[in-house]
Amino acid sequence: MVEYTVAMQIERCSAESPPVFAAGSVLRIRGVRCATVDPASGAMTVRFDRALVTIGDLVRWIEDQGLAVGSVAQERIESGAAARAATG
């Protein structure tokens, strides 16, 4: 199985914005496997299935929560048979 991990910098738009940890609600999106948020730094990491959800979907969800996404970096992760085939 091939999954992807995206690292994002999350920021509050204003004093009325929800706390940064509200971005963790991204787990409600179909295709998101796990998500971690560091409220102190605003760093968020999401592991997801790109066949079911896109980075654009993730960014839109976070922005809909009243937060801003400052930067995005993506990494492909191979697991199981796909990873063994790539190394063998």
N, C-alpha and C positions, 0 to 999 in steps of 0.2 A: 504494500500500500504506500502511496506517495502522499504525504501531507506537507503542509507549509506552515512556517512560523513567521509571524510578522511582529516586529517591535515598533511601538509607536510612542511618541511623546505627547502626553495628554495635558491640557491646560484648561483652567477655568476661564470662561469668557468675561465674567464680571463677578461682583460680589454676590449676585443673586444666583449664579450658576451652582449646580449641585457639587458636592465634594467630588474630587477626582475618582474616588473608589466607585462612584456610580457607574463608571465605564465598565466595571465588572459585569454589569447586566448583559453584556454582549453574549454571555453564555446562553441566553434565550434563543439565539439565532441558530437555526438548523445548519449543521455542518461545523459548528465551533466545537472543538474537542476539549479545550481547556483555556483558561485565561488567568493571568496574574497581573495585579496592579500594585505598584509601590506608591502609596499616596504621598510620601515625602518628596520623591523625585519626579513623580508624574509619569514614570516609565510603565508601559503596559506591554505584555507579551501575550499573543494569542496564537494557539495552534489550531489549524482548521483544514478542512477538506475543500480544496479549490474547485472541485466538481459541483459543490453545493453552495458555496458562498465565495464572493470576491472581496478583495481588499476595499474596493469602492463601497460594497455593502457594509463592511465593518466601520469604515470612516463615517458613512452616512448615519449609521446607528448611533455612534458616539456623538456626532454633531446634533442629532435629534434629541439627545439627552441634555443639551445645553452646554456641551464642552467643545473644545477646539483640539484638533490634531495638528501638532507642530511638525512632526517628521515621521517618516515611515521607512522601514527597511524589511525586506522579505528574504527568507531562506527556505530552500527546498529540503525536506527530510524524507529519506527513504527508509522504510522499515520492512521487516519480514523478508519474503522471498526476493523482492526487488533489490534490497540492499545486498543480499547474499550473491545474487546474480551479477551485480555491479562490481563486486570485489573478487569474484571467483574467476 
